Amino acid sequence: MERFIDPSELEAHLATALAWAEANLLHWSTAFQAGLLLTAFLIAKLIAGRFGNRAVEYAANLTLPARMDSALQLLAKQSGALIFLLLVWLSIGVLLQITWPSHTYILRLVASLTTAWIVISLSSNIIRDPTLSRLIAGVAWIVAALNIVGLLGPTVEALDQLSITLGELRLSLLTICKGVVVLAVLLWGALAISNVIEGQIERFRELTPSARVLLSKLSKIAFVTLAVILTLNAVGIDLTALAVLSGAIAFGIGFGLQKVVSNLVSGFILLLDKSIKPGDVIELEESFGWITKLGARYVSVRTRDGKEFLIPNEDLITHRVVNWSFSHKLVRLEVKFGVTYDADPHKVREVACAAAATADRVVADPAPVCHLSEFGDSSLNFLLRFWVNDPENGVANVSGQVMLALWDALKENGIGIPYPHREVFVHQAEPRPLSPSPATDSEGSR
């Protein structure tokens, strides 16, 4: 393993930094320029505080094309930095007019750093992911700042010297930094391209929803894999040296990540066999609802009460799943009810079928049917069956609507619904004469 850095070179870098500070900072003009910068900052903050929010609201109310409107809003949000930059350059111009060019070094340095920050901030806002946007903006500004102050070269050399050697692979801190930046940029590009492709795939209505999801996921995996491979090549890592490592990782996955791999494979199986797809209404054990998303590891099922169940893909493969809309959405529901024995069962069937047909979601074909199912102890029991073609809108609500319509129809036709009742008979016992107790008899005999 190599030494991280030579002490003599470190001393040379420190000496260079001290010489630069002594030549550029340890001077009375530094305090003067710092005062100008502080004044410009306070003025910019005051102006931006009063008019910055108004500028943002004004930009938001303008009817401009989407790109121009977004750019104008970004400029309005950076109003404080823009005003500060304008005041700094104005101060530099005034000092140059009174022939004080040596008193503008700090001002020009801050102006350059501020300009770089504004440009980088506006450019990084095209990235939708806020975390990645801030990361790229921070790294880009650090590189720009080091370049502006003339320390980019020494910093690169110092990072390159902080290295270790693993066999034939030399890994330095500079290589790691480059790899992180390149990987972040390539991943952002890969995800952006895959999102565009996914949007184009969604427009092909000839493909089934499962096929669209499968193609979208395959394209995303392909682009992300390509980004990782390009990053490894960019930092100089030989991919053939990773063969043993990849084998060890695969061996570890086989033991430690069995469930994860099983869910991933199950997800592809579900997409390929088209057993479920987004929009299907399924029932799995106690979960009933419609599928909103097919993920790589789970399926999202939303119920009527707003709950969203994340069911692992493996459960949908190994457990019994009721897909209410696999081949069609026509679902049969049934309602059980009973009437008194003095009712005409033929009329009851007609009334029940007509009542079910009045419900909004009950389809006319197949028509509702009613069957006499049982001669009960105190009622004639019937089974009313009807069909709906939108189970994703719920089944309990339409059953309740049918039962309300059935109640009204039976009441209107004078058909009674029996309810259990009991008769209690109280038998009064005859009075019996009181007999003296044994103790009383014995006392009386005495």
Beta strands, then each sheet from edge to edge (+ up, - down):
strand 1: 163-166
strand 2: 169-172
strand 3: 281-284
strand 4: 287-294
strand 5: 298-302
strand 6: 308-312
strand 7: 322-323
strand 8: 331-339
strand 9: 369-375
strand 10: 380-388
sheet 1: 1+ 2-
sheet 2: 6+ 5- 4+ 3- 7+
sheet 3: 8+ 10- 9+
end
